[in-house]
Amino acid sequence: MSDNLLEQILHSVARRMKEDFEATRAFQHKGGMGTSREGIFHTFAASHLPGHVEALHNAEIISVNGQRSAQCDTVICDRSTPPLLDSGGYAVVPNECVYGLVEVKSSLDGDGLRQDCEKIRKAKSLPKVAYQKNLGGQRRQAPDDFKPFPTVGMIFAFNSIDPESLGTHFAEWCSEHDRSQCPDAIWLLGKGYLGWLSPDEEALCPSKPGTNLHLVNPVPDGDIIYPLAMYMNVAFATAWMPPFDLMAYASSELGDSRKCWTEMADAGDDEVP
C-alpha cells in the first residue's frame, strides 16, 4: 500500500467506480446502461478538475463556421461558457470555450477505438476564432499572437481488449493521421494507459510531432485513477481564453446589430452612450 495519501484516496475512488460499473449490469436496456456508465466517469471528472473549468455530460461542439462535432460523452470547457443550449441533459458548446473532451466506453476494442479516434480528430480540427481582442486594456485581453488552447482528447474505458493489442491498433491509426489531431491519452481502468511522452520521456504530454507513444501499466495494487487525476489537473491548469465573442455566432440577420456593438466596444467604455 502506498504512503501517498492522495493516491490512497484515488485508489478507493477506482474501487468505487468499478463497483458502480458492475451495478449497471442490472440495467436491461443497453442505452440506460451506457448512460449510467458515462455518468460514473462524468461524476469523477467533475470532482477532479481545476476550479476554472467544468465538465459537461452529453454535449455537442459547434464552430463559428457551422461545423459540428459528434455527440461527446464529456466536454471540458471554461466556466464562462454561455449556455447556448443546455437542457440539463444535452448541451451545445461553442468550440472557443472547449478545452477537452472524453469518450467513455464500457469495453474498448479495435473498432470502437477507431470510431472514438475519428470523433476526437473531428473535434480537434474545429476552428477557434471567435474571441474579443480589442478590450481597451481590460484584463486577459488576447494578445496579437494569441493561440487558442488546443483541445485535449481522451478515451476512458471500464474494460478493454489486451492493452498491447489496443496499443497496436492505436499506433496504426495515428500513423495515418496528423499527430496533433490524435487522442492525447487512453485510460483503461485497472489495466494501464496509453499516452505520449516527451522526447526526454519524463512526462506525458499532448499528442504532437516528436512525442512517442507508450503503454504504462498500473503499479502493483494501484490503478490508473491517480495518474488520470494528476494528468487532468496538469493538462488543464494553464487553460484560459480571452472573452468569448458570442456575436460572431449570430445569424446574418443580426449583422447590423453586431456591427453596432462592435463599434461601441472599440470606442471604449467612456464613449458608449
Residue frames relative to the residue before (quaternion, step in Angstrom):
aa qw qx qy qz dx dy dz
M 1.0000 0.0000 0.0000 0.0000 0.00 0.00 0.00
S 0.4564 -0.7018 0.4783 0.2653 3.60 -0.83 0.97
D 0.4441 -0.6736 0.5252 0.2705 3.57 -1.24 0.59
N 0.5219 0.6359 -0.4045 0.3996 3.57 1.30 -0.15
L 0.3875 -0.7591 0.4726 0.2243 3.60 -0.42 1.23
L 0.6444 0.5201 -0.3293 0.4536 3.59 0.93 -0.87
E 0.6520 0.5096 -0.3166 0.4637 3.57 0.96 -0.85
Q 0.6300 0.5279 -0.3346 0.4609 3.61 1.00 -0.77
I 0.6591 0.5092 -0.3130 0.4564 3.57 0.93 -0.90
L 0.7074 0.4554 -0.2705 0.4680 3.58 0.86 -0.94
H 0.5772 0.5499 -0.3853 0.4648 3.60 1.16 -0.45
S 0.6419 0.4968 -0.3265 0.4843 3.59 1.05 -0.70
V 0.5948 0.5491 -0.3540 0.4684 3.57 1.15 -0.61
A 0.6363 0.5295 -0.3231 0.4587 3.58 1.00 -0.83
R 0.6455 0.5121 -0.3240 0.4648 3.58 0.94 -0.84
R 0.6643 0.4973 -0.3103 0.4638 3.58 0.96 -0.86
M 0.6276 0.5290 -0.3443 0.4557 3.59 1.00 -0.73
K 0.6380 0.5152 -0.3228 0.4726 3.59 1.01 -0.79
E 0.6541 0.5115 -0.3121 0.4615 3.57 0.97 -0.85
D 0.6557 0.4972 -0.3063 0.4787 3.58 0.99 -0.85
F 0.6131 0.5484 -0.3375 0.4576 3.56 1.07 -0.76
E 0.6678 0.4924 -0.2972 0.4725 3.58 0.90 -0.92
A 0.6315 0.5520 -0.3347 0.4294 3.59 1.04 -0.75
T 0.6245 0.5585 -0.3461 0.4222 3.60 1.11 -0.60
R 0.5024 0.6520 -0.4321 0.3683 3.59 1.20 -0.22
A 0.5694 0.6063 -0.3761 0.4084 3.57 1.25 -0.35
F 0.5634 0.5910 -0.3937 0.4223 3.59 1.21 -0.37
Q 0.3263 -0.7559 0.5365 0.1852 3.56 -0.85 0.96
H 0.6878 0.4426 -0.2784 0.5035 3.58 1.11 -0.61
K 0.4664 -0.7155 0.4462 0.2673 3.58 -0.64 1.13
G 0.6292 0.5442 -0.3443 0.4352 3.60 1.01 -0.74
G 0.6626 0.5002 -0.2990 0.4706 3.56 0.97 -0.87
M 0.6216 0.5407 -0.3340 0.4580 3.54 1.08 -0.75
G 0.6819 0.4917 -0.2946 0.4544 3.57 0.86 -0.94
T 0.6483 0.5209 -0.3197 0.4540 3.57 0.96 -0.86
S 0.6533 0.5136 -0.3152 0.4583 3.57 0.98 -0.83
R 0.6699 0.4930 -0.3048 0.4640 3.59 0.97 -0.79
E 0.6073 0.5205 -0.3523 0.4859 3.58 1.08 -0.63
G 0.6427 0.5420 -0.3102 0.4438 3.56 1.06 -0.83
I 0.5922 0.5665 -0.3610 0.4450 3.59 1.09 -0.67
F 0.6887 0.4525 -0.2850 0.4896 3.57 0.87 -0.91
H 0.6385 0.5484 -0.3388 0.4204 3.57 0.91 -0.88
T 0.6325 0.5338 -0.3267 0.4564 3.58 0.99 -0.83
F 0.6456 0.5098 -0.3119 0.4754 3.56 1.01 -0.83
A 0.6823 0.4970 -0.2980 0.4457 3.58 0.79 -1.02
A 0.6604 0.5277 -0.3127 0.4332 3.58 0.89 -0.93
S 0.7107 0.4608 -0.2505 0.4689 3.59 1.14 -0.63
H 0.7765 0.3550 -0.1642 0.4940 3.60 1.20 -0.36
L 0.4998 0.6221 -0.4412 0.4105 3.57 1.19 0.60
P 0.6074 -0.5231 0.4252 0.4202 3.61 -1.17 0.38
G 0.6331 -0.6169 0.3304 0.3308 3.56 -1.06 0.77
H 0.6788 0.5091 -0.3113 0.4279 3.62 1.08 -0.52
V 0.6976 0.3683 -0.2759 0.5491 3.60 1.27 0.07
E 0.1582 -0.7827 0.5943 0.0952 3.55 -1.25 0.39
A 0.3750 -0.7130 0.5509 0.2179 3.54 -1.26 0.49
L 0.1411 -0.7735 0.6146 0.0636 3.57 -0.91 0.99
H 0.3053 -0.7570 0.5549 0.1607 3.56 -0.90 0.98
N 0.8338 0.0506 -0.0926 0.5418 3.58 -0.88 1.02
A 0.3396 0.7318 -0.5156 0.2886 3.55 0.08 1.30
E 0.2658 -0.7235 0.6170 0.1591 3.51 -1.31 0.51
I 0.2828 -0.7599 0.5643 0.1555 3.57 -0.95 0.87
I 0.0818 -0.7898 0.6067 0.0368 3.59 -0.92 0.90
S 0.2615 -0.7477 0.5879 0.1644 3.56 -1.21 0.52
V 0.6670 -0.5395 0.3388 0.3862 3.55 -1.23 0.46
N 0.6830 0.4650 -0.2959 0.4793 3.61 1.16 -0.42
G 0.6512 -0.5747 0.2947 0.3986 3.58 1.26 0.34
Q 0.4954 0.6420 -0.4486 0.3757 3.60 1.22 0.00
R 0.1632 -0.7902 0.5869 0.0666 3.55 -1.19 0.64
S 0.4048 -0.6560 0.5701 0.2843 3.52 -1.24 0.49
A 0.5626 -0.5032 0.4830 0.4438 3.53 -1.30 -0.09
Q 0.6551 -0.4587 0.3834 0.4620 3.59 -1.26 0.09
C 0.1928 -0.7917 0.5746 0.0768 3.59 -0.84 1.02
D 0.5177 -0.6597 0.4461 0.3126 3.57 -0.95 0.85
T 0.7850 -0.0396 0.0424 0.6167 3.59 0.94 -0.90
V 0.0957 -0.7717 0.6277 0.0367 3.55 -0.91 0.99
I 0.2124 -0.7710 0.5922 0.0988 3.57 -0.86 1.01
C 0.0841 0.8321 -0.5340 0.1241 3.56 -0.51 1.17
D 0.6551 -0.4968 0.3941 0.4107 3.54 -1.34 0.17
R 0.5319 -0.6568 0.4318 0.3150 3.57 -1.00 0.79
S 0.6219 0.5385 -0.3510 0.4473 3.60 1.22 -0.25
T 0.3732 0.7601 -0.4680 0.2530 3.60 1.29 -0.02
P 0.3676 -0.7296 0.5227 0.2435 3.63 -0.72 0.98
P 0.4476 -0.6987 0.4877 0.2714 3.59 -0.98 0.79
L 0.1449 -0.8126 0.5598 0.0730 3.60 0.30 1.23
L 0.7510 -0.1448 0.0949 0.6372 3.54 1.05 -0.80
D 0.2004 0.7566 -0.5964 0.1781 3.54 -0.53 1.20
S 0.1056 -0.8370 0.5368 0.0121 3.52 -0.11 1.33
G 0.6169 -0.5294 0.3548 0.4618 3.57 1.27 0.04
G 0.7817 0.2472 -0.1436 0.5543 3.56 1.13 -0.60
Y 0.7842 0.1112 -0.0579 0.6077 3.56 1.28 -0.27
A 0.0742 -0.8108 0.5806 0.0048 3.56 -0.92 0.91
V 0.2253 -0.7175 0.6387 0.1628 3.54 -1.29 0.51
V 0.0972 -0.8346 0.5419 -0.0211 3.56 -0.60 1.21
P 0.4122 -0.6868 0.5302 0.2780 3.63 -0.85 0.87
N 0.5595 -0.6730 0.3738 0.3071 3.56 -0.83 1.00
E 0.5657 0.6095 -0.3906 0.3950 3.60 1.09 -0.60
C 0.7164 0.4590 -0.2353 0.4699 3.58 1.10 -0.75
V 0.5850 0.6080 -0.3564 0.4013 3.59 1.28 -0.16
Y 0.1706 -0.7831 0.5931 0.0760 3.55 -0.99 0.96
G 0.8204 -0.0859 0.0786 0.5599 3.60 1.09 -0.50
L 0.1156 -0.7634 0.6262 0.1081 3.53 -1.34 0.15
V 0.1549 -0.7733 0.6108 0.0700 3.54 -1.21 0.61
E 0.2010 -0.7465 0.6234 0.1171 3.54 -0.94 0.95
V 0.2035 -0.8052 0.5530 0.0672 3.59 -0.81 1.04
K 0.0837 -0.8059 0.5861 0.0016 3.56 -0.85 1.04
S 0.4560 -0.6339 0.5430 0.3089 3.55 -1.10 0.70
S 0.7719 -0.0726 0.0723 0.6275 3.54 1.01 -0.91
L 0.2037 -0.8143 0.5393 0.0678 3.56 -0.77 1.05
D 0.0031 0.7747 -0.6320 0.0206 3.56 -0.88 1.03
G 0.7708 -0.3766 0.2373 0.4557 3.57 -1.26 -0.06
D 0.6724 0.4926 -0.3045 0.4609 3.58 0.91 -0.88
G 0.6652 0.4989 -0.3009 0.4669 3.55 0.92 -0.90
L 0.6131 0.5530 -0.3383 0.4515 3.57 1.07 -0.76
R 0.6789 0.4875 -0.3025 0.4582 3.57 0.82 -0.94
Q 0.6270 0.5316 -0.3396 0.4570 3.61 1.02 -0.72
D 0.6900 0.4671 -0.2809 0.4762 3.58 0.91 -0.90
C 0.6014 0.5523 -0.3545 0.4556 3.59 1.06 -0.69
E 0.6673 0.4990 -0.2991 0.4650 3.56 0.97 -0.86
K 0.6258 0.5279 -0.3371 0.4649 3.61 1.03 -0.77
I 0.6760 0.4819 -0.2911 0.4755 3.57 0.94 -0.88
R 0.6192 0.5442 -0.3440 0.4496 3.59 1.00 -0.80
K 0.6670 0.5006 -0.3033 0.4610 3.58 0.90 -0.91
A 0.6661 0.4993 -0.3097 0.4595 3.60 0.92 -0.86
K 0.6653 0.5082 -0.3070 0.4525 3.58 0.97 -0.82
S 0.6746 0.5179 -0.2957 0.4350 3.58 1.10 -0.61
L 0.5013 0.6541 -0.4363 0.3612 3.62 1.22 -0.18
P 0.4688 -0.7015 0.4589 0.2784 3.62 -0.94 0.84
K 0.1720 -0.7413 0.6393 0.1102 3.55 -1.29 0.59
V 0.1920 0.8186 -0.5097 0.1821 3.58 -0.15 1.28
A 0.6531 0.5633 -0.3136 0.3972 3.63 1.13 -0.51
Y 0.3097 0.7181 -0.5579 0.2779 3.55 0.21 1.35
Q 0.4416 -0.6508 0.5392 0.3012 3.56 -1.18 0.56
K 0.1468 -0.8402 0.5210 0.0317 3.56 -0.64 1.14
N 0.7277 0.3475 -0.2331 0.5434 3.61 1.14 -0.48
L 0.0984 0.8417 -0.5171 0.1204 3.56 0.08 1.31
G 0.5165 -0.6793 0.4105 0.3214 3.58 1.17 0.38
G 0.7235 -0.4505 0.2449 0.4622 3.58 1.00 0.81
Q 0.3934 0.7296 -0.4806 0.2863 3.58 1.23 0.20
R 0.6708 -0.5194 0.3629 0.3854 3.53 -1.28 0.50
R 0.8511 0.1507 -0.1479 0.4806 3.53 -1.20 0.78
Q 0.2293 0.7641 -0.5597 0.2241 3.57 1.01 0.79
A 0.4879 -0.6633 0.4801 0.3024 3.57 -1.01 0.79
P 0.3650 -0.7205 0.5381 0.2412 3.63 -0.72 0.96
D 0.6835 -0.4967 0.3393 0.4134 3.56 -1.25 0.37
D 0.7497 0.3610 -0.2078 0.5143 3.59 1.06 -0.71
F 0.2520 0.8031 -0.5057 0.1890 3.59 1.21 0.48
K 0.0954 -0.7696 0.6301 0.0398 3.54 -0.97 0.93
P 0.4650 -0.7043 0.4532 0.2870 3.61 -0.63 1.06
F 0.5713 -0.5774 0.4552 0.3646 3.55 -1.17 0.62
P 0.3953 -0.7366 0.4884 0.2502 3.63 -0.65 1.04
T 0.5134 -0.6601 0.4578 0.3017 3.57 -0.95 0.88
V 0.2734 -0.7470 0.5894 0.1411 3.55 -0.88 1.02
G 0.1068 -0.8172 0.5657 0.0271 3.58 -0.71 1.08
M 0.0166 0.8161 -0.5747 0.0586 3.58 -0.76 1.04
I 0.2184 -0.7258 0.6339 0.1542 3.52 -1.36 0.37
F 0.0814 -0.7754 0.6252 0.0348 3.57 -0.99 0.88
A 0.0348 -0.8103 0.5846 -0.0186 3.58 -0.82 1.01
F 0.4148 -0.6993 0.5290 0.2431 3.56 -0.99 0.89
N 0.7769 0.0186 -0.0022 0.6293 3.56 1.22 -0.54
S 0.0086 -0.8131 0.5816 -0.0215 3.59 -1.17 0.41
I 0.5982 -0.4802 0.4702 0.4364 3.49 -1.38 -0.01
D 0.7500 -0.3630 0.2730 0.4809 3.58 -1.27 0.05
P 0.5194 -0.6804 0.4146 0.3088 3.63 -0.73 1.00
E 0.6449 0.5147 -0.3420 0.4498 3.62 0.97 -0.70
S 0.6379 0.5043 -0.3254 0.4826 3.59 1.04 -0.75
L 0.6383 0.5172 -0.3221 0.4705 3.55 1.01 -0.82
G 0.6365 0.5366 -0.3222 0.4507 3.57 1.02 -0.80
T 0.6205 0.5351 -0.3374 0.4635 3.58 1.08 -0.71
H 0.6459 0.5069 -0.3118 0.4782 3.58 0.97 -0.90
F 0.6643 0.5180 -0.3012 0.4470 3.56 0.94 -0.91
A 0.6583 0.5077 -0.3083 0.4624 3.59 0.91 -0.90
E 0.6375 0.5261 -0.3271 0.4580 3.59 1.00 -0.78
W 0.6644 0.4917 -0.3148 0.4666 3.59 0.91 -0.89
C 0.6778 0.5101 -0.2963 0.4388 3.58 0.87 -0.94
S 0.6186 0.5662 -0.3463 0.4205 3.59 1.08 -0.69
E 0.7094 0.4439 -0.2463 0.4889 3.59 1.23 -0.44
H 0.7405 0.3768 -0.2065 0.5168 3.59 1.26 -0.01
D 0.6534 -0.4901 0.4079 0.4081 3.51 -1.33 0.38
R 0.4964 -0.6949 0.4308 0.2916 3.58 -0.70 1.09
S 0.6597 0.5319 -0.3199 0.4237 3.60 0.97 -0.78
Q 0.7059 0.4316 -0.2620 0.4968 3.60 1.23 -0.34
C 0.4932 0.6482 -0.4315 0.3879 3.59 1.28 0.20
P 0.6129 -0.5159 0.4242 0.4222 3.62 -1.19 0.37
D 0.4358 -0.7253 0.4818 0.2275 3.54 -1.08 0.78
A 0.7997 -0.0591 0.0465 0.5957 3.61 1.14 -0.48
I 0.1560 -0.7484 0.6379 0.0925 3.54 -1.24 0.63
W 0.1409 -0.8186 0.5564 0.0190 3.56 -0.64 1.19
L 0.0990 -0.8037 0.5867 -0.0063 3.57 -0.66 1.18
L 0.3891 -0.7643 0.4629 0.2238 3.57 -0.26 1.29
G 0.8472 0.1310 -0.1293 0.4984 3.57 -0.73 1.10
K 0.7353 0.4305 -0.2287 0.4709 3.60 1.25 -0.17
G 0.6601 -0.4738 0.3363 0.4762 3.59 1.07 -0.57
Y 0.2894 -0.7540 0.5560 0.1965 3.55 -1.23 -0.26
L 0.3240 -0.7119 0.5972 0.1776 3.50 -1.32 0.60
G 0.1708 0.7935 -0.5684 0.1347 3.55 -0.83 0.95
W 0.5157 -0.6352 0.4905 0.2999 3.52 -1.35 0.20
L 0.2002 -0.7824 0.5819 0.0959 3.55 -0.84 1.00
S 0.5443 -0.5985 0.4814 0.3375 3.53 -1.16 0.70
P 0.6936 -0.4937 0.3084 0.4243 3.62 -1.15 0.44
D 0.6867 0.4488 -0.2999 0.4870 3.61 1.07 -0.58
E 0.3658 -0.7816 0.4374 0.2530 3.57 1.42 0.01
E 0.4292 0.7090 -0.4537 0.3274 3.55 1.04 0.79
A 0.8246 0.0590 -0.0015 0.5626 3.60 1.08 -0.53
L 0.5257 -0.5880 0.5045 0.3513 3.53 -1.26 0.53
C 0.0017 0.7929 -0.6088 0.0273 3.56 -1.05 0.75
P 0.6756 -0.4778 0.3444 0.4434 3.61 -1.22 0.20
S 0.5757 -0.5766 0.4537 0.3610 3.53 -1.23 0.50
K 0.2752 0.7349 -0.5764 0.2280 3.56 -0.68 1.13
P 0.6739 -0.4830 0.3412 0.4429 3.62 -1.17 0.35
G 0.7551 0.3672 -0.2853 0.4621 3.55 -1.00 0.87
T 0.6303 0.5053 -0.3443 0.4784 3.59 1.24 -0.24
N 0.2962 -0.7636 0.5552 0.1445 3.56 -1.24 0.53
L 0.4410 -0.7051 0.4969 0.2478 3.56 -0.95 0.92
H 0.0052 0.7974 -0.6024 0.0362 3.57 -0.91 0.98
L 0.2796 -0.6988 0.6308 0.1887 3.52 -1.26 0.61
V 0.0988 -0.7961 0.5966 0.0232 3.57 -0.74 1.08
N 0.2722 -0.7650 0.5651 0.1460 3.56 -0.75 1.07
P 0.5209 -0.6231 0.4624 0.3557 3.62 -1.05 0.63
V 0.5347 -0.6173 0.4622 0.3457 3.55 -1.10 0.69
P 0.6698 -0.4882 0.3484 0.4378 3.63 -1.17 0.41
D 0.8410 0.0912 -0.1310 0.5170 3.54 -0.96 1.03
G 0.6021 0.5550 -0.3662 0.4419 3.58 1.22 0.31
D 0.2443 -0.7517 0.5873 0.1742 3.53 -1.27 -0.26
I 0.6279 -0.5645 0.3882 0.3693 3.56 -1.29 0.05
I 0.4888 0.6962 -0.4332 0.2978 3.61 1.17 -0.30
Y 0.6333 0.5268 -0.3362 0.4566 3.60 1.00 -0.76
P 0.7091 0.4172 -0.2937 0.4867 3.67 0.70 -0.87
L 0.6051 0.5507 -0.3656 0.4437 3.62 1.10 -0.59
A 0.6549 0.5024 -0.3135 0.4695 3.59 0.91 -0.88
M 0.6509 0.5031 -0.3128 0.4747 3.58 0.99 -0.84
Y 0.6436 0.5376 -0.3167 0.4432 3.57 0.96 -0.91
M 0.6749 0.4977 -0.3073 0.4498 3.60 0.85 -0.94
N 0.6644 0.5007 -0.3156 0.4564 3.57 0.96 -0.80
V 0.6670 0.4811 -0.3037 0.4811 3.59 0.96 -0.82
A 0.6678 0.5323 -0.3062 0.4206 3.59 0.89 -0.96
F 0.8050 0.3028 -0.1360 0.4917 3.58 0.93 -0.90
A 0.4108 0.7357 -0.4617 0.2772 3.59 1.25 -0.02
T 0.7667 0.3474 -0.1818 0.5083 3.59 1.01 -0.80
A 0.4095 0.7215 -0.4727 0.2972 3.59 1.26 0.12
W 0.1917 0.7627 -0.6032 0.1330 3.57 -0.90 0.92
M 0.1117 -0.7742 0.6192 0.0693 3.52 -1.29 0.34
P 0.4701 -0.6190 0.5306 0.3381 3.59 -1.15 0.57
P 0.7130 -0.4372 0.2891 0.4658 3.63 -1.15 0.28
F 0.4639 -0.7011 0.4879 0.2349 3.53 -0.94 1.02
D 0.3215 -0.7408 0.5627 0.1768 3.57 -1.00 0.88
L 0.2015 -0.8220 0.5249 0.0902 3.55 0.10 1.32
M 0.6260 0.5714 -0.3463 0.4021 3.58 1.03 -0.75
A 0.5497 0.6073 -0.4037 0.4074 3.60 1.17 -0.38
Y 0.6823 0.4667 -0.2772 0.4898 3.56 1.21 -0.49
A 0.4623 0.6925 -0.4446 0.3302 3.58 1.26 -0.09
S 0.5525 -0.6116 0.4518 0.3413 3.56 -1.16 0.59
S 0.6795 -0.5035 0.3441 0.4079 3.56 -1.25 0.39
E 0.5817 0.5981 -0.3718 0.4070 3.60 1.14 -0.56
L 0.7021 0.4393 -0.2615 0.4957 3.55 1.22 -0.50
G 0.2983 0.8074 -0.4754 0.1820 3.58 1.25 0.20
D 0.6757 0.4902 -0.3064 0.4575 3.62 0.86 -0.93
S 0.6457 0.5155 -0.3188 0.4645 3.56 0.99 -0.84
R 0.6385 0.5253 -0.3255 0.4587 3.57 0.97 -0.87
K 0.6474 0.5226 -0.3224 0.4516 3.59 0.95 -0.89
C 0.6401 0.5419 -0.3186 0.4417 3.56 0.99 -0.87
W 0.6952 0.4670 -0.2783 0.4702 3.56 0.85 -0.98
T 0.6240 0.5398 -0.3413 0.4504 3.58 1.05 -0.70
E 0.6581 0.5037 -0.3086 0.4669 3.57 0.97 -0.87
M 0.6315 0.5276 -0.3297 0.4628 3.58 1.03 -0.75
A 0.6602 0.4994 -0.3105 0.4672 3.58 0.96 -0.86
D 0.6530 0.5180 -0.3160 0.4532 3.58 0.98 -0.83
A 0.6467 0.5456 -0.3191 0.4270 3.57 1.06 -0.72
G 0.4907 -0.6537 0.4402 0.3716 3.57 1.16 -0.51
D 0.6518 -0.5660 0.3459 0.3678 3.56 -1.14 0.69
D 0.6598 0.5372 -0.3266 0.4116 3.61 0.95 -0.81
E 0.7284 0.4268 -0.2426 0.4780 3.58 1.14 -0.55
V 0.4943 0.6434 -0.4467 0.3770 3.59 1.23 0.02
P 0.4143 -0.7262 0.4837 0.2590 3.62 -0.67 1.03
